[in-house]
């Protein structure tokens, strides 16, 4: 396993009226983050908030190229970012123990926090297609360039790790500074990960290894 220190390249926030950052996603232009009772988007160049949607937003967030998906307690909501309307709701696989959320290959990938699993599910029905075991609690989940990454956070220790999507074996690990947790995780499709900072109310950008 390759192991290195995470390189934090920028911090965003804390944002007004935001105590916690849960899920994080990227729509190709703006970064979205979940903060309990709303979804907000900010411009990663300026750091300024550009949009907010009043909707239950308790854990992971994902974007499929058109719609947002947001975990709210034991369900996943499909949201139109233009109108803020909830278009569909499906059950979440962890029955309320769900954490990260990512979109890849036409399906949703859902972290189950204490279950230490990542589930691939049907975005229309919530049916579990397969499950991957992880060695640590799972927070954020992200697919980029065919690689599966997820965040972990236990006590003061937190990291972002790449795992084999077939076996769950840890292939690479980026250790966050002590006391710097990762709640949500999403790639910008290039050289950065955006990491939700939990109760810091921040989003941090870290460098993705080449």
N, C-alpha and C positions, 0 to 999 in steps of 0.2 A: 504493500500500500504506500502510495505517495502522500506525504504529509507536509504541510507548510502553514505559516501564519497567514490569516486572511488580511489582505491589504484593503483597508477602508479608504476609498477615494473621495467620498463626500457624505455629509450628513444633511438630512432634510428635517425640518421641524425643530422642536415640537410645534404642532399645529394648533391654532386657537380652538378651544372647546374639545380637544382630543386628549384623553387620558391614556388610552391604549391603542396600539396599532396591531391588528390581527393579520388578516390575509392581505396579500399584495399581488397585483398583476400589472401588466404593461400592454397598452393597446396599440403600440407602434409609434405613439406620439406622447401620451401622458401615462403617468404612474397612478394606478388606483389603489386605495387602501381602505380596509374595513376597520371601523372604530366603534362597534357596538350597535349604535342606532342610525348609522349612516355610512354611505360609501362616498369617498371623496377622491378627486383626481387633481394631481399637480403636474406642472410642467417641469421635467427634470433639468432643463437648462436654467430656468430662472428660480425654481423652487416655489413659485407662487401657485396657490390653489385656483383651479379654473372651473371646477364643477363639483356639485354635491347632490346626492340622492338620499332622501329619507327612507331608509329601508333597514330591516334587521340584518346585522352584519357582524356575526360573532366569531367567525374563524376564517377559513381559506376563501380566496377569491381567484377567479380565472376568467379568461377572455378567449373566445373562439374565432375571433376575426370580425364578429358582428355583435355578439351578445356577451354580457357579463354573467358569470355564475357565482353565487354567493351562498356560503354555508350559514344557516340560521338555526341554531340549536340542533334538532335532529332531521333537518331537511336541507335541500339545496334548491335555491331559487334561480330561475333564468330571468334576467333583467335586460330590458331594452335601455341602453345608456342614453339614447336620444330623448326618450319620454320618461324614464324612471319607472315604467310599469313592469310589474312582475308578470311574465308571460306563462310560466309553467313552474311547478314545484314537484320535486321527486324526493323520496326518502334517502337520507344519507346512510352509508353502509355501517358506520360506527354507532348508530343510534344515539347521537349526541356526544360521542367521544371523538368526533371528527376534528381534524386540524387543517392541514394544507390542502390546496386544490390546484390542479393544473389541467390544461387542455392539450391533448396530443393525439394525432392520428384519428380524429373523429370521436374520441372518447374522453371521459373525465378520469383523472387520477386523484384519489382522495387519501390523504394521510389519516391514519387512526392513531391518535396520540399515545395513549397508554397501551393500546394493543400492539404497538411497535410494528405496524403493517402499513402498506400502501395498496389500495384497492383500485383496479381499473373497472369502471362502471359504464353502463349504457346511459348516455345523457338524456334519453327520452323516458326511460323507465326506472333507472336506478339499479337495475339488475347487475350484480357483481359478475364480471367476466373472468377475473383472476386476481389473486392476492400475492403480494411479495412480503416476506418477512424482513424486518430490519433489526439491527443489533441495539438500537437506541430508540428512545421516544421520537416520534416523527412530528415535526412542526410543518414548515412550508415544504411544498413540492414543486419541482420545475423540470420540464423537459427542454433540452436545447441541443441541436445538432445530433440527435439520436442518443443523447446521454441523459440519464435520470439522476437528478440531484435532489437532496432533501436537507432540511435544517433539523438540528437537534438542540435541545435546551434542557439541561438537568442541573438545578442549583445554580452555581456561578459558571458552569461549563457549557459552552455552546459552540457548535461548529456547523459548517456546510459540507456535505459529503456526497461524492458520486458513487453510486452503487450499480452493480450488475443487475439489469432488470430481469434477468432469468433466475439468478441464484440469490440475490440480495447481498452478495459479497461486497465489502467496502473496497473501492478501487483508489479513491483519492479523498483527502480530508483537508479542509481549510479551517484552522482553529481561530475562533474569534477571541478578542481580548477578554480577560476575566471580567465577569459582570456585564458583558455585552451580549444580550440574548438575541436569538433569531426566532421570531414568531411566524412571519410569512416569508415566502421566497419566490422570486420570479426573475428570469433572465430578460435582458433587453434584446436578445437575439444576436448580440455582438460580444463585447468584452466585459460586460458588467452583470452582476446580480443585484437586484434590489431586495433588501432584507427588512422585514418588519421588526421594529425594536420593542415590541411588547409594551410594558408599562413606562418606558422612556418617552413614549409618544412620538418617537422618531422613525424615519426610514433611512437606512444606510445603504449606500452603494459600495459594493466590494468588487475587486477585480476578478474576473473569471480567468483561470489559467488557460493558456493557449494549448 
